[in-house]
Amino acid sequence: MLFFIEVALSGLMAGVMYSLVALGFVLIFKASGIFNFAQGVMALFAALTLVGLMEKFGMPVWLAIIGTIAVMIALAWLIERLMLRHLVNQEPIILFMATIGLAYVLEGMGDIMWGSDVKVLDIGIPQGAWDWLWDQGIYIEKLEMFAAATAAIMVIVLAIFFQKTRIGRALRAVADDHQAALSVGISLHTIWVVVWSVSGIVALVAGIMWGSKSGVQFSLSLIALKALPVLILGGFTSVPGAIIGGMIIGVGEKLAEVYFGPMVGGAIENWFAYMLALAFLLFRPQGLFGEKIIERV
Amino acid sequence: MSERNLGEVILAVDNISLSFGVMKVLDDISFDIRRGEIRSIIGPNGAGKSSMLNVINGFYHPQQGSITFKGETRKQMAPHRAASHGIARTFQNIALFKGMSTLDNIMTGRNLKMKTNLFWQALHIGPARAEELENREAAEKVIDFLDIQAIRKKPVGKLPYGLQKRVELGRALAAEPDLLLLDEPMAGMNSEEKEDMCRFILDVNSEFGTTIALIEHDMGVVMDLSDRVLVLDYGKQLADGEPDEVRANQAVIDAYLGVPHEEG
């Protein structure tokens, strides 16, 4: 039983790490109906910038984080100026293609600015086993606990932001109906900058957690692939869905690996999430918490 | 209704022409709207009525002509600027935010009245909170006025059509506009709902002094409500005047009945 709890818990924590990435997708999809292919690269880019600012300029952690946030906001502004503004009223597929292009641009920029070697990211997040649980016989990474707590706080803040504030309402309004949003005086340009900035900051948090865990390297941008089944499970438009979807996948794949892996020769962890997503696409395409059937992407 | 004191010209449209490719949608249209009046635009389908409203609030940009709103003359409007200068509107095919509640929809109408910055809003404390409450009060007043308290929390996508039209009017009213554009506010309603909507339009006009421009097909409604009526047909201006004048206008009768008429 103790072993089961340990596996489930560690799965839960790993799942939250997926959720962090999925969250960025949800934000942009919610406010603009765009599936942002570059979300994973944004996480990589943010982590690279953070490491770069700390290493090359010797900034203390807090200053480097503020600097990176500023860079992500500037990036959002540039994306709106150079990309989104020229693609108003285009088909979602065209915007999707544009984000693929964006992914390459960001990847290249990250390389040029900060180099392509694997970097260690240490901003002082506690590492190693969590002692109290270890005494009970359960091994849980402190880093993962930290990530889970951060995710929880982010979700609460975002939920309040979306439900209770003017800009949150404006975001939802823009997602719902462009023309009607314009008619009540919401500026699409501002909203896009805001939403890409917020998802840039979310990408930074994801980049920090993943970077601390496994180093800042190119493969960081590939965690976006793991976020995809999380999105299908939780629903593309739901913030809590991204979190719960991530947890289900994290726990599911760990349990499946440990208990069923030996029967089929292992490696269940690699495909479990995608099979689950496939099943959802067949039976509940809007996901667990999605607002409506997704006809895009 | 005819002998009302109308204010100065709030909106003047001069020689507006709009075409999409070779299709001429509006051809040299000029008219004005006076403060405090209810101004109707009528005409057969495809006459260019909705296009005219879209030009006024900046969705369409005319190739020729100018628009003067509150003394400022422009070649064209931008939707965002139109809204911030006091033009609110509803749409022919209801354009509500379907996933959001009635209250949230009406609160979006308060968007331009709320000024606190992103930082306070993200934290949801301090000035942002006070502002939210203040505007919530204004939204509740609109809800009371339109008698839609019971559906305050319901997602509007699930409401019956007539109520959706009412919520859409509420969102426009929440902006406290100087000029309210209504695109077929009574389309698809039964006679009871129509009567309600008529009453709301008259009340908005008399209680808040809001200037209203509306498009409507129901002639009875138009003639009852309006101070002045503009008639369009195939993008051309057919007649403009008080309801009685328009009703007696030979060109209008011909356009509507499609046959020449014997009597004068």
Interface residues (C-beta under 8 A of the other chain):
Chain A: V157 I160 F161 K164 T165 R166 I167 G168 R169 A170 R172 A173 D176 D177 Q179 A180 A181 L182 S183 V184 G185 I186 S187 V194 E291 K292
Chain B: N57 F59 P79 H80 A83 S84 A88 R89 F91 A95 L96 F97 K98 G99 M100 D104 M107 T108 G109 R110 N111 L112 M114 T116 L118 Q121 A122 H124 A128 E131 E132 N135 R171 A172 A175
